[in-house]
């Protein structure tokens, strides 16, 4: 994955150039979130959809590493539900009818489902151009994979803290979804950035576009 030779983005001549560039920046300094998330000047506005898409692919790729760490203590007979705080119980959408799953199974199912969608030839047949209706599906993936962060934070804090110290992944993900309007701040329950930072990052959106989820059992 991270074995690309470093080079400027405008010199990358590949259909995987955006992925290569993102992974190059992550490898150089995972804590430099503003740089990692900044759309390169060589990218046109029309490429923003590809930029969002490739970042989400990278998040899912790295979340698999977190899932491996969680397996050390997140066992099905201990974490019998996918929960965060006592108010949040998440239903697994991998089943014909969404239902409760042990947290580690929910994590695997969610990452498998995200990989299936992001690699779908129907919705994402190209890595250099993405239709707006396909970009619209990214928010749903974000909301589901974010629950892995929230479960880890509230139930496996030591693992979360160690992983976050090395990768800054949850902080980067939080900035990403706020900057691109992919999640509402009301659903970002891991206190990884301040309220002031959230307010500054969240774009202005029409009320009809606001994403809402009801506290309780949600799929």
GIWOFEN-V797171 format. One record per residue. RES is the residue in one letter. PHI is phi in radians with two decimals (999 if undefined). D_FIRST is the distance of its C-alpha to the first C-alpha in whole Angstrom. Layout:
RES PHI D_FIRST
RES PHI D_FIRST
This chain:
X 999 0
X -1.67 4
X -1.78 6
X -1.18 8
X -1.25 11
X -1.16 13
X -2.82 16
X -1.08 18
X -1.03 17
X -1.24 20
X -1.83 19
X -1.46 16
X -1.97 17
X -2.80 15
X -1.18 15
X -1.80 12
X -1.04 13
X -1.17 13
X -1.05 10
X -1.04 9
X -1.17 12
X -1.07 11
X -1.15 8
X -1.10 10
X -1.18 13
X -1.10 11
X -1.14 10
X -1.17 14
X -2.87 16
X -1.12 15
X -1.52 19
X -1.49 19
X -1.17 19
X -1.05 22
X -1.19 20
X -1.09 16
X -1.59 19
X -1.31 21
X -1.08 21
X -1.06 21
X -1.05 24
X -1.25 23
X -1.52 22
X -1.40 26
X -1.02 27
X -1.17 26
X -1.60 23
X -1.09 23
X -1.08 22
X -1.12 19
X -1.06 18
X -1.08 19
X -1.09 17
X -1.18 14
X -1.13 14
X -1.15 15
X -1.02 12
X -1.15 10
X -1.04 13
X -1.13 13
X -1.05 10
X -1.32 11
X -1.15 14
X -1.08 13
X -1.14 13
X -1.08 16
X -1.04 18
X -1.08 17
X -1.13 19
X -1.11 22
X -1.05 22
X -1.17 24
X -2.43 27
X -1.57 27
X -1.68 29
X -1.08 30
X -1.51 34
X -1.90 33
X -1.66 31
X -1.39 33
X -2.29 32
X -1.50 30
X -2.13 31
X -2.13 31
X -1.33 34
X -1.12 37
X -1.48 38
X -2.01 34
X -2.18 34
X -1.84 31
X -1.61 32
X -1.49 29
X -1.51 29
X -1.32 27
X -1.68 31
X -0.98 34
X -2.05 35
X -0.90 33
X -2.61 34
X -1.23 33
X -2.37 31
X -0.96 30
X -0.99 27
X -1.22 25
X -1.21 25
X -1.01 25
X -1.06 22
X -1.12 21
X -1.08 23
X -1.16 22
X -1.20 18
X -1.12 19
X -1.13 21
X -1.11 19
X -1.10 16
X -1.08 19
X -1.22 20
X -1.21 17
X -1.82 17
X -1.28 20
X -1.20 22
X -1.22 25
X -1.70 24
X -2.32 21
X -1.29 21
X -2.28 20
X -1.72 17
X -2.08 19
X -2.69 22
X -2.28 23
X -1.24 26
X -1.07 28
X -1.19 29
X -1.38 25
X -1.03 24
X -1.10 27
X -1.38 25
X -1.15 22
X -1.06 25
X -1.11 26
X -1.10 22
X -1.02 22
X -1.09 25
X -1.28 24
X -1.26 21
X -1.05 23
X -1.08 25
X -1.16 22
X -1.05 22
X -1.16 26
X -1.14 27
X -1.08 25
X -1.13 26
X -1.50 30
X -2.17 30
X -2.44 27
X -1.07 27
X -1.11 26
X -1.11 23
X -1.03 23
X -1.10 24
X -1.11 22
X -1.18 18
X -1.15 19
X -1.07 20
X -1.42 17
X -2.05 15
X 0.94 18
X -1.22 16
X -1.17 20
X -1.09 22
X -1.11 19
X -1.10 19
X -1.09 23
X -1.10 23
X -1.04 21
X -1.21 23
X -1.30 27
X -1.06 26
X -1.81 25
X 1.10 28
X -1.62 26
X -2.54 28
X -1.41 31
X -1.08 31
X -1.11 34
X -1.68 31
X -1.65 29
X -1.67 30
X -1.54 28
X -1.35 30
X -1.62 27
X -2.36 28
X -1.31 32
X -1.07 34
X -1.12 35
X -1.11 31
X -1.04 31
X -1.10 34
X -1.23 33
X -1.49 30
X -1.22 31
X -1.29 32
X -1.24 36
X -2.38 36
X -1.13 39
X -1.03 40
X -1.24 39
X -1.69 36
X -1.12 35
X -1.58 33
X -2.29 35
X -2.35 35
X -1.49 38
X -1.08 38
X 2.38 38
X -1.51 36
X -2.28 34
X -1.63 32
